[in-house]
Each structure stands twice: as C-alpha cells, then as structure tokens.
Amino acid sequence: MNFLTAYYGVIKMRIVLDGRKVPKNYDGYYLQNKAYFTKRGLKSRAVLHELYHHLVESTELDIRLKKEEKEANYYALCFGKR
C-alpha cells in the first residue's frame, strides 16, 4: 500500500482490522484515511477497492457514489489481473 500511495502522491492509508466498524454484509469500509476490514475481507481485491476510495478522497475528486463504487471494483479487478 505504501508503494501505491507514494506512486500516486497521496498520504498513506491506514489499514485497520476491526470488523465492528464494517457495516453488515461488507468486507471493508473506507472512512477518513482509514480502511476497516473484517478478517474474511482482508484480501488484496478488497484492499485495492478501498484504496481507490482513498485516492478519490485524497485528490478531492467529485464522483457520484454509485460511479465511484463501480470504478473501485474495476480498479481492483484490473490491478489484480496484472
């Protein structure tokens, strides 16, 4: 994660393993420079998905939530294929 945040020129994202902060039926949740995960949700694809949310927030992009979710899924999927 540190490599990718440095590459994009944004501050580091903290990863927290705390399932209590993750909404029901979610594997991860991003809020204010922190990504929260359940134990089963701490997988590379979920981490990359939350990283995308971090990039959007850090660069102050204005994207509708539905579109941001779709793009976060696509980012994680494409990154995983490489």
VODRENFI-467814 format. One record per residue: residue in three letters; z, y, x of N, C-alpha, C in turn; residue number from 1. Coordinates in pm, 1 decimal. Example, Ala and Ser with C-alpha at 12.3 -4.5 7.8 and 13.67 -1.06 7.14 Angstrom:
<pts>
  residu      n_up   n_north    n_east     ca_up  ca_north   ca_east      c_up   c_north    c_east  num
     ALA     780.0    -569.0    1319.0     780.0    -450.0    1230.0     780.0    -330.0    1320.0    1
     SER     708.0    -225.0    1285.0     714.0    -106.0    1367.0     787.0       3.0    1290.0    2
</pts>
This chain:
<pts>
  residu      n_up   n_north    n_east     ca_up  ca_north   ca_east      c_up   c_north    c_east  num
     MET       0.0    -117.9      81.4       0.0       0.0       0.0       0.0     125.5      86.5    1
     ASN      78.3     125.2     190.5      85.1     243.8     276.4     -50.8     277.4     335.3    2
     PHE    -127.9     174.8     370.9    -261.6     198.3     425.8    -349.5     267.4     322.5    3
     LEU    -346.1     219.0     199.1    -432.6     276.8      95.4    -389.8     418.1      58.4    4
     THR    -260.8     444.3      49.4    -217.3     580.3      17.3    -252.3     675.8     131.0    5
     ALA    -242.7     629.3     254.7    -283.0     712.9     368.9    -434.2     736.3     366.1    6
     TYR    -509.8     633.6     332.3    -655.2     644.8     325.4    -697.0     750.9     222.9    7
     TYR    -631.4     749.5     107.4    -664.5     845.0       2.0    -596.5     980.4      21.5    8
     GLY    -504.3     989.1     116.5    -437.8    1115.2     145.3    -337.2    1157.9      40.4    9
     VAL    -266.5    1061.1     -16.6    -163.8    1090.1    -116.5     -29.8    1038.2     -66.4   10
     ILE      78.0    1082.3    -130.8     210.2    1035.9     -88.9     226.8     887.6    -121.7   11
     LYS     319.7     823.9     -53.7     342.4     680.9     -73.3     396.4     653.2    -212.5   12
     MET     360.0     538.2    -265.5     408.9     492.2    -394.4     521.0     392.3    -368.6   13
     ARG     633.0     411.2    -433.4     742.6     315.0    -420.2     719.3     198.9    -514.8   14
     ILE     745.6      79.3    -466.9     736.5     -40.4    -549.8     878.3     -89.3    -575.4   15
     VAL     911.8    -103.3    -703.5    1045.7    -143.0    -743.7    1035.5    -270.8    -826.1   16
     LEU    1112.3    -370.5    -788.5    1116.1    -496.0    -863.6    1234.8    -488.2    -959.7   17
     ASP    1207.6    -435.9   -1078.2    1311.5    -416.3   -1178.7    1249.7    -436.9   -1315.9   18
     GLY    1259.2    -556.4   -1366.3    1198.4    -590.4   -1493.5    1254.1    -514.1   -1611.5   19
     ARG    1375.1    -458.8   -1598.6    1435.2    -385.5   -1710.3    1360.3    -256.0   -1741.0   20
     LYS    1294.3    -199.0   -1643.1    1221.5     -73.4   -1663.2    1078.1     -96.3   -1712.3   21
     VAL    1034.3    -220.5   -1713.7     898.2    -254.0   -1755.0     898.2    -285.0   -1904.3   22
     PRO     812.0    -217.8   -1981.0     805.5    -245.3   -2125.7     772.1    -392.0   -2154.4   23
     LYS     814.7    -436.6   -2270.4     789.7    -574.8   -2311.6     639.2    -602.6   -2313.3   24
     ASN     601.4    -721.3   -2270.1     463.0    -768.7   -2262.0     379.3    -697.9   -2155.1   25
     TYR     443.0    -629.9   -2061.0     375.5    -567.6   -1948.1     419.3    -638.3   -1820.6   26
     ASP     334.2    -637.1   -1719.0     371.4    -690.7   -1588.4     418.4    -580.9   -1494.8   27
     GLY     367.9    -460.1   -1516.0     404.2    -347.6   -1432.4     398.6    -218.7   -1511.2   28
     TYR     462.1    -116.7   -1454.1     469.3      13.1   -1521.1     479.1     120.6   -1414.3   29
     TYR     398.8     224.4   -1425.7     399.6     332.8   -1326.7     460.8     457.3   -1388.2   30
     LEU     552.5     520.4   -1313.5     614.3     644.2   -1358.9     663.4     723.3   -1238.7   31
     GLN     612.2     842.0   -1220.3     658.6     937.9   -1119.3     671.8     878.2    -978.9   32
     ASN     562.0     839.4    -921.1     553.8     787.3    -784.1     624.3     653.8    -762.4   33
     LYS     659.4     585.3    -870.1     721.9     453.6    -859.9     648.8     356.1    -950.3   34
     ALA     624.5     237.7    -897.9     564.5     130.7    -977.7     670.8      23.5    -996.6   35
     TYR     703.0      -6.0   -1119.6     803.7    -106.4   -1153.3     732.4    -234.9   -1192.7   36
     PHE     785.0    -346.9   -1146.1     724.8    -476.0   -1175.2     829.8    -577.8   -1215.6   37
     THR     785.8    -673.1   -1297.2     867.3    -791.1   -1322.1     838.2    -889.0   -1208.4   38
     LYS     917.5    -991.4   -1196.1     893.8   -1090.0   -1089.9     757.7   -1156.7   -1107.4   39
     ARG     721.8   -1189.4   -1231.1     592.5   -1254.9   -1253.4     476.6   -1157.5   -1242.1   40
     GLY     503.7   -1027.1   -1251.7     399.0    -927.5   -1246.7     368.8    -873.4   -1108.1   41
     LEU     445.2    -915.4   -1010.2     425.4    -863.8    -874.3     314.2    -941.8    -806.1   42
     LYS     192.6    -912.8    -849.1      72.4    -974.9    -794.0     -20.5    -863.7    -747.8   43
     SER    -109.8    -897.3    -656.6    -194.5    -794.0    -596.4    -275.5    -717.2    -701.0   44
     ARG    -327.2    -786.1    -800.4    -408.3    -717.0    -901.0    -324.9    -615.6    -980.2   45
     ALA    -202.9    -653.0   -1015.6    -115.5    -561.3   -1089.3     -74.2    -443.5   -1001.1   46
     VAL     -48.4    -469.4    -874.2     -10.0    -362.4    -781.6    -126.0    -264.5    -764.2   47
     LEU    -246.7    -314.9    -750.5    -364.2    -228.1    -738.0    -388.0    -147.8    -865.8   48
     HIS    -362.3    -208.2    -979.2    -375.5    -138.7   -1107.3    -280.7     -18.6   -1111.6   49
     GLU    -155.2     -41.5   -1074.5     -56.5      67.0   -1076.0     -86.5     169.7    -966.7   50
     LEU    -143.8     125.2    -856.0    -184.1     218.5    -750.7    -288.3     316.2    -804.0   51
     TYR    -379.5     267.8    -885.4    -480.4     356.4    -943.5    -413.5     466.6   -1025.8   52
     HIS    -312.0     429.8   -1104.2    -238.7     530.5   -1181.9    -173.1     632.2   -1087.6   53
     HIS    -121.7     583.3    -975.7     -60.6     671.1    -876.2    -163.7     767.4    -818.6   54
     LEU    -283.2     717.9    -789.9    -389.2     803.4    -736.6    -428.3     911.9    -837.2   55
     VAL    -437.9     874.5    -963.2    -473.6     971.0   -1067.6    -366.7    1079.4   -1077.6   56
     GLU    -240.7    1038.1   -1077.5    -132.0    1135.8   -1088.8    -122.8    1223.6    -964.1   57
     SER    -136.0    1163.8    -847.4    -122.1    1237.9    -722.2    -232.4    1340.2    -701.1   58
     THR    -351.2    1308.2    -748.1    -463.8    1400.5    -732.4    -481.0    1490.9    -853.9   59
     GLU    -391.6    1476.5    -950.8    -388.0    1559.7   -1071.2    -519.0    1555.2   -1149.9   60
     LEU    -578.6    1436.1   -1155.5    -698.4    1418.7   -1237.7    -657.8    1418.3   -1384.6   61
     ASP    -742.6    1470.3   -1468.5    -716.0    1474.8   -1612.1    -806.0    1372.8   -1680.8   62
     ILE    -750.2    1253.8   -1703.5    -825.9    1143.9   -1763.8    -749.6    1095.5   -1887.2   63
     ARG    -822.4    1070.6   -1995.7    -758.8    1013.1   -2115.0    -695.1     879.8   -2078.3   64
     LEU    -582.9     848.4   -2138.8    -507.3     728.3   -2104.9    -589.4     601.8   -2123.4   65
     LYS    -664.0     592.9   -2231.2    -744.1     472.9   -2256.3    -848.4     452.9   -2146.3   66
     LYS    -913.3     561.8   -2106.0   -1012.6     553.8   -1999.6    -945.9     522.6   -1865.6   67
     GLU    -829.5     581.9   -1842.2    -757.2     556.2   -1717.8    -718.0     409.0   -1706.9   68
     GLU    -673.5     349.1   -1815.2    -637.5     206.9   -1815.3    -759.1     120.4   -1783.0   69
     LYS    -871.2     153.8   -1844.5    -994.6      78.0   -1821.1   -1038.2      90.3   -1675.0   70
     GLU   -1031.5     211.4   -1621.0   -1069.4     232.4   -1482.0    -970.7     167.5   -1385.5   71
     ALA    -843.4     164.4   -1420.5    -743.4      98.8   -1335.8    -770.0     -51.6   -1329.7   72
     ASN    -806.4    -110.3   -1442.9    -841.3    -252.2   -1444.9    -964.9    -278.9   -1359.2   73
     TYR   -1063.4    -192.8   -1371.0   -1187.3    -207.7   -1294.2   -1161.0    -190.8   -1144.5   74
     TYR   -1077.9     -94.7   -1107.7   -1041.4     -71.4    -967.0    -976.3    -196.5    -907.9   75
     ALA    -879.7    -251.6    -980.2    -809.9    -370.8    -931.3    -904.4    -489.7    -921.9   76
     LEU    -991.7    -504.2   -1019.3   -1087.0    -614.8   -1020.4   -1184.8    -604.2    -903.2   77
     CYS   -1243.9    -486.4    -884.5   -1341.6    -466.6    -776.1   -1276.7    -477.3    -639.1   78
     PHE   -1157.0    -425.5    -624.5   -1088.8    -431.7    -496.1   -1057.4    -575.7    -460.3   79
     GLY   -1021.3    -654.6    -560.8    -989.8    -794.8    -536.9   -1108.7    -879.3    -498.0   80
     LYS   -1228.1    -837.6    -535.1   -1349.6    -912.9    -503.9   -1390.8    -896.2    -359.9   81
     ARG   -1341.6    -795.4    -292.4   -1382.8    -768.4    -154.2   -1300.7    -840.9     -55.7   82
</pts>
